[in-house]
Structures are given as C-alpha cells and as structure tokens.
Amino acid sequence: MRGNKVGLADLKRLKKDLQAERERAALAQRTAALKKPESAPLDEMAAFKRTMQSVTPLRQAARVEHKPLAQPAPALRRANALGETPSRADAGVSDGGEITHLLSEGGTAFVRSDAAPDTARNLRRGQWRAGAELDLHGLRVEQARHALLSFLDECLEHGIRCVRIVHGKGYGSQGLEPVLKDKARTWLVQKSDVLAFSEAPEREGGAGALLVLLRQSEGTRK
C-alpha cells in the first residue's frame, strides 16, 4: 500500500512538471510571435537593399538656367523725366533769346555751321533712324527743359545719334499757344552737341515733334 502511495505521488509530480513545461513552451511561443513583427522592417529593408543592388542609377539630366533679360539702356526707353536729375548741369541754357535767324525751312529746321547744309532735309527723309524718344507732354517749362537736356546727355553717353522729341502742337496749352514747341527749338539751338533738327514727317508726329541729330562722339566713330 505504501509503495502505491509513493508511485501516485511521483506520477502527480511528473504530471505537474509536464504541465509546467507545456506552459513555458506556450509562453515562449507567444513571446516569439510578439517579437517577430518588430524584426519584419529589418527584413524588408534587407530585401530592398538586395533588390537595389541590380539597379543602374539614371544619369542626371542637364540643368537649364533661365537668366533674366538684360535691361535696355535707360536712354532707349520712352521717357517722362519729371523730377529727374540731369546727368550734366543745364546751366547756360536759357528759355529766351531770338533764334528765328538761325532756323531754316520756314522755322521748322536748324543746321549747325559745321554740318552739311542738307542734314535737316536728310533727317526728315529718314536717313537716320530715331533710337530714342522723349515725350514732353504734361510738363511745365522748367521741367521740360530739365528733361530734354538730361535726355540728350544720356543719349550721347550711349552713342545714340538720332532722337525724337515730342513737344506737342500746343492744343492743350493756355490760349492754344505752342509754348514747348518754341522752347524746345530754343534749347536745342543752344546745345552744342545738336548738329541739326527738323520737324518730323506726319507719320512720326508732324508739327508736334522734332527729329534731332546729335554729334557723334570720338569713341563711337568707326
């Protein structure tokens, strides 16, 4: 009887140990299952690297740089020089003085003594193309003088020989008198760099504009 009791106790203990072993194994299996997803990204990264080893990188395409367009010379733009400071002092150029005896072709043209007599006529015929234009509309006399002399200096600096001065026909002036029309001629005659001027043809302003030929500087002569 005692031997039977001992044998039963051993069996119960063995059964208990087996149960504990199963539980440990099951726990270990669950733990391994929980840890497996954490390692999955590493496995995927390794697989990605293995795949990329056979890939040939594309050659970098040439880059195209879009550079801004160069700005034109200031003298080439249509100017309204209200309040602009001239590049040279306009001292010595007055608003008055009788110049009628210096004009030709009924007071519509002027040719300096050191220029060819037919220069004004050739100007009107289009021998020289205007490279810049100044519009004096809306300016007072002082402002217009300041703007015109500044404009001429700027054109000389950039080597522009022929310019157009738009002074208007005087229809908007008080008493319908063409104030700037006469003043512009007076100022141009006093400017030694002006070789000649002529009233523009109708398609370029007619009596409301002048074509002006400037003296060619030594640096721009060929």
C-alpha positions in Angstrom: 0.0 0.0 0.0 2.8 2.4 0.9 4.5 1.7 -2.4 1.4 2.6 -4.3 1.1 5.9 -2.5 4.7 6.8 -3.4 4.1 5.9 -7.0 1.0 8.0 -7.2 2.8 11.0 -5.7 5.6 10.6 -8.3 3.0 10.5 -11.1 1.3 13.6 -9.8 4.6 15.5 -9.6 5.6 14.3 -13.1 2.3 15.4 -14.4 2.6 18.7 -12.8 6.1 19.2 -14.2 4.9 18.3 -17.7 2.1 20.8 -17.4 4.5 23.5 -16.3 6.8 22.6 -19.2 3.9 22.9 -21.7 3.0 26.3 -20.2 6.6 27.5 -20.5 6.7 26.3 -24.1 3.4 28.0 -24.9 4.6 31.2 -23.3 7.9 31.1 -25.2 6.0 30.6 -28.5 3.7 33.6 -27.8 6.7 35.7 -26.9 8.4 34.8 -30.1 5.2 35.6 -32.1 5.1 39.0 -30.5 8.7 39.9 -31.3 8.5 38.7 -34.9 6.7 41.9 -36.3 9.4 44.1 -34.8 12.1 42.4 -36.9 10.0 42.5 -40.0 11.0 46.0 -41.1 14.7 45.0 -40.9 14.0 42.0 -43.1 12.1 44.2 -45.6 15.0 46.8 -45.6 17.5 44.0 -46.3 15.4 42.7 -49.1 15.0 46.2 -50.6 18.8 46.7 -50.5 19.4 43.3 -52.2 16.9 44.4 -55.0 18.5 47.8 -55.5 22.0 46.3 -56.0 20.9 45.4 -59.5 19.5 48.8 -60.3 21.6 51.2 -62.5 21.1 54.8 -61.4 19.8 57.3 -64.1 22.3 59.8 -65.5 21.4 63.3 -64.1 19.8 65.5 -66.7 21.4 68.7 -67.7 20.1 71.8 -66.0 18.9 74.8 -67.9 19.4 78.2 -66.2 16.9 80.9 -67.2 18.8 84.2 -66.9 16.8 87.5 -66.8 16.9 89.5 -69.9 19.3 92.4 -69.9 17.6 95.7 -69.3 17.8 98.2 -72.2 19.9 101.3 -71.8 18.0 104.0 -69.9 18.1 106.3 -72.9 16.2 103.8 -75.1 13.0 103.9 -73.0 10.2 106.3 -73.7 10.9 108.9 -71.0 8.8 111.2 -68.9 11.6 112.7 -66.9 9.5 114.6 -64.3 11.7 115.3 -61.3 14.7 113.5 -62.8 18.2 115.0 -62.1 20.1 115.6 -65.3 23.5 113.9 -65.9 25.0 117.2 -66.7 24.2 120.7 -65.4 21.9 122.6 -67.7 23.3 125.9 -66.7 23.9 128.2 -69.6 20.8 127.1 -71.5 18.1 129.8 -71.3 14.4 129.9 -72.1 14.6 133.1 -74.1 16.6 134.6 -77.0 15.7 135.2 -80.6 16.7 132.2 -82.8 14.5 132.8 -85.8 17.5 133.9 -87.9 19.2 130.6 -87.1 16.3 128.4 -88.4 15.6 127.3 -91.9 12.8 125.9 -94.0 10.2 128.3 -92.6 11.4 127.9 -89.0 11.0 124.1 -88.9 14.7 123.2 -89.2 18.1 124.0 -87.9 21.6 123.0 -89.2 24.8 124.0 -87.3 27.5 125.6 -89.4 29.9 122.6 -89.2 27.3 120.2 -90.6 26.3 119.6 -94.2 23.6 122.1 -95.3 21.2 119.3 -96.3 21.4 117.5 -92.9 18.0 118.7 -91.7 16.4 117.6 -95.0 18.0 114.2 -94.8 16.8 113.9 -91.2 13.2 114.4 -92.4 13.7 111.9 -95.2 14.7 109.2 -92.7 18.4 108.9 -93.4 18.9 108.4 -89.6 16.5 106.2 -87.6 15.5 107.6 -84.2 17.0 105.4 -81.4 15.2 107.1 -78.5 12.2 109.3 -77.8 11.3 111.8 -75.2 7.7 112.9 -74.6 7.3 116.4 -73.0 3.5 116.3 -72.8 2.2 117.5 -69.4 5.5 119.1 -68.2 5.9 122.7 -67.2 8.6 124.7 -69.0 11.2 124.2 -66.2 10.6 120.5 -66.1 10.6 120.2 -69.8 14.0 122.0 -70.2 15.4 119.8 -67.4 14.1 116.6 -69.0 15.2 117.5 -72.5 18.8 118.4 -71.6 19.1 115.3 -69.4 17.8 113.1 -72.1 20.2 114.4 -74.7 23.2 113.9 -72.4 22.0 110.3 -71.7 21.7 109.6 -75.4 25.1 111.0 -76.1 26.5 108.8 -73.4 25.0 105.7 -75.0 26.1 106.6 -78.6 22.6 107.3 -79.9 22.8 109.8 -82.8 19.2 110.4 -83.8 16.3 111.0 -81.3 12.7 112.2 -81.5 11.4 115.0 -79.2 7.6 115.1 -78.9 6.6 118.5 -77.7 3.0 118.6 -78.9 1.2 121.1 -81.1 0.0 123.3 -78.3 -3.7 122.5 -78.5 -3.8 121.8 -74.7 -1.9 125.0 -73.7 -3.4 128.2 -72.4 -4.5 130.3 -75.4 -3.6 127.3 -77.6 -0.1 128.7 -77.9 2.6 126.0 -78.6 4.8 127.0 -75.7 7.0 123.9 -75.6 7.3 123.8 -79.4 9.2 127.1 -79.5 11.1 126.4 -76.2 12.3 123.1 -77.4 13.8 124.7 -80.5 15.4 127.4 -78.4 17.1 124.9 -76.1 18.3 122.7 -78.9 20.0 125.5 -80.7 22.0 126.3 -77.6 23.1 122.7 -77.1 26.5 122.4 -79.0 26.1 118.6 -79.3 23.0 119.2 -81.5 24.1 119.2 -85.2 20.7 119.6 -86.7 17.0 119.2 -86.2 13.9 119.1 -88.4 10.2 118.9 -87.9 9.2 115.3 -88.1 7.2 113.9 -91.0 3.5 113.4 -90.4 3.8 109.7 -89.7 6.2 110.5 -86.8 4.4 113.4 -85.2 4.5 116.2 -87.8 4.4 119.6 -86.3 4.2 118.2 -82.8 7.7 116.5 -82.9 11.3 117.1 -83.9 13.9 114.7 -85.2 17.3 115.7 -83.7 20.7 114.6 -84.9 23.4 114.6 -82.2 27.1 115.0 -82.7 28.9 111.6 -82.9 31.5 111.2 -80.1 35.1 110.2 -80.9 34.5 106.8 -79.1 31.6 105.8 -81.3 33.1 106.7 -84.7 34.3 103.9 -86.9 
